[in-house]
Structure formats: C-alpha cells, structure tokens
C-alpha cells in the first residue's frame, strides 16, 4: 500500500523505503561519499548486514537504543537504516556535544551502544559501550564487508528514532518518532518539494539533524535519486559539483545561504546548473533571499518549515508562491493540519497572531522519559511558534514565542527588526534579542556581524529608526566576530542573552 500523493513510498517501515527502491532500480547509483559509491542494491545489502551485526554481534534486542555520535558519512546513514531494519531505536547525537551535555543525552536515552567516529570516541563517558563507526580496525563499517541477509520484522507503529530537539531554549528532549510518522513525513516531502529520481542532490548539513536526513536524504532515496554526501557545507565544493553537472539541488539553513551569497565565487562561478534551492531550519532574511534570486533568477526556491516533533516538515512555500509573500513559510504539506490558536488553545481569525498548532500522523508519540499527558490532550500539538495565517491559508512566522521582546509593554518581533538590519550593506549577519532593562522591561538589542568594520553603533541605530517604529528600533547594538549557532545553523539566542547579561 502506498501513501497518497507519493508513489513508491510505503506506509510500512523506514527501511522499506530503501528496500523498495533497491528492488526497483538495483543498479542505479544511490550515494557518493568521498571515494566510496553505493548502488541501491549494495546500500540495501549493507543495511541488512548492519541489522544482523547489531542484533547478533552485540546482543541487542528489539527496542534497544543505539546512539550514533559521528560526522557525516555513509556509515552514519547505514547505522540509522540498520537500526530501523533490526527493530532498534536510533539516537542521533550532535557531534558537538561534550561533557555533561553528552552524558545527559546518552543516559537519558538509555543507549545500549554508542557508534562513534574515532576522533569523538574518547569523549564518550565511561559506562557506555563504544564501537568505532568507521576508519578504525574492527569498525562498524568494516563489519559490512561480507553481506549477511536480514529480514525486517519491525512494527510500523514502533519507535525508530529518538529525535532530540536542538536545545536552543532548554535541555534537549527526545521526540519519539515511529516508522509510521517518518514514512508519512517522507511522503509529504516528496510531493511538496518536487523531489524526483532525476535530481542530483547534495547533502551537506549534519545527518544528526532532522531536516537533512528526513526532509531530503531519505525522501531522495525513496525516489531513486543519485545523492552526494559532503562532510559539511563547503561553497567551493558545491560550486565545483554544480559546474561538473553532478549537483542540481541543495538544502541549507539561512546562515549557510548567507555565506554562499557573500562568497566571492557566487558572483563569478557558472551556477546555472543549480535548479532547486531549499532553505529552512530558521527564518531566512528577506533581503538575503532577494539577493540570491537576483543573482540566479531561474533557480527555484522552496521554504521548508517545521520542527523536530513533526518529522520535521510541516509547511512549504513553493517557488511559484514566493512573489508577494517572501516572508511566508507557505501552506501545510499533505499529511499536516495546522491552525493558529490563542493561549487557551482556541482558533483565532485569519490575520490574528497566535501560536501554530499541528495535528498529523507525522507527529511524535511524546518525549522519551517525560510524562506529559497534556502534550496532545486535545489532539493538537502546540509548536511554540508565533505566526499569522492569511485568508488563502499561507502562514507567516512572526517569531518564536520565547523570542518575542516585551519593550515597554509592547511586543516586538525580533524577525522584523532583523529583516530591517539586513538591508544595510555593511551588515553580514544579525540577531535581535531582548535584554533586561529597568525602563523598557526588555531592551531591543541587535547583535551584529559587520561586513564593513567602519560601521558604528550610532549609524546602524539611526538606519534602523528610519525603517522601524521607534519602539522596535534597537536601543543597543553589539558588534561581534561571529554569532553562536548549533550545527544545524540555528542562532543560539539563549546563549547570546546569557552572554550579554553576565
């Protein structure tokens, strides 16, 4: 049985997605990583071998958690799909976590085994069994050399992954994702993002992050595309692949697209072969999007929006929908219902700001180890995002609820201030936060990375006052060399607030 709107995707298990494609196009190229390439048949065989190895060599049983603590690699992908086929629960770990943060995630998830890249293995706390993921004798990747068959008996309703939230405002929580939830999300992504087997996508965001894995890599494997996996975002490498005809679609958060737009090669390289540009994970400044579109007018841009708990794709703004609404995140994808509610959970009229709430088969079951009976008490999940819906059903994000600034009793959306600052030619990056203030309750504060070091605080504040209401203009501007962000590109505003209030 297939999911409506996405031929070839089953309402079965995550590993079925690859298995079906391997049956359909076994000899087609599936994945390139560094000097290794996999056909669909070879990749599927490696997943079966991985499943057998995890269950037999390591004595794991159905439902055990297996953490993957590594950088981007083919081994990382095979570990995830091997867990899915073996009935295990995969726990992707941010490779930047160390110390207490890493110990908390491994302990809270109850991981029975940690697959770790050799350069990260020493960070794993004592008490957690570690198997080298790759590039070491006896590694997980080495164990795949001799194929071993393994028939999946996973339950579509069973958990397949604990998808930990990014933790930008609180300790990360593990969203319990089932096979059924993720397969529905893959179907939504294929349809809404026009993913096709003839595409040549490049994947550069960390695979522990839900957007890269669940919105792009797995859905692209579902349609039989030829995928290239990079160690990380690298503008020069992307430009080389595009010019060589090996890449025509690319996903990145706004911070990476900003870097691409500012890269000297962006103005000079031959990039007409890039056909599809996807952005998401955080809000794209409209001035940056306008600059990108002006340079590559035939490039189709898609805005992807959502959050970990919904797999994570919830809404999409398609290329033909950008005109006149470039600040919108689009309309809900096939398997998602969305509405705007007030603090009591009641739906508000179109044009009224409120919190987005979701109802969907893509949603998580809840949070691992957290007893929260009210999470879906009324069938709807409260997202924490403040937004407005228009009469045509398009959603526009105003801000994260926790990032709205109370300035003198008036609520200010940080995004609107950031968009104004990005129009200044000397501003490379900007983040707007509220800092405690005796007069204003919270003072609107702009933290800025300059493109031109001669730009002064007074100049930028005057520029902002010409474009914003007086209560929205920054009361203070702080210049920094770089903005703190997590590996998925989200700016860590909590860290900025903590740093500037010390």
Secondary structure by P-SEA (a helix, b strand, c coil): cccccccccccccaaaaaaaaaaacccccccccccccccaaaaaaaaaaaaaaaaccccccccbbbbbbccccaaaaaaaaaaaaacbbbbbcccccccaaaaaaaaaaccccccccccccccccccccccccccccccccccccbbbbbbbbccccccccccccccccccbbbccccaaaaaaaaaaaaaaacccccccccccccccccccccccaaaaaaacccccccccccaaaaaaaaaacccccccccaaaaaaaaacccccccccccccbbbbccccccaaaaaaaaaacccbbbbbbbbcccccccccccccccccccccccccccccbbbbbbccccccccccbbbbbbbbcccccccccccccccccccccccccccccccccbbbbbccccccccccccccccaaaaaaaaaaccccccbbbbbccccccccccccccccccccccaaaaaaaaaacccccccccbbbbbcbbbbccccccaaaaaaaaaac
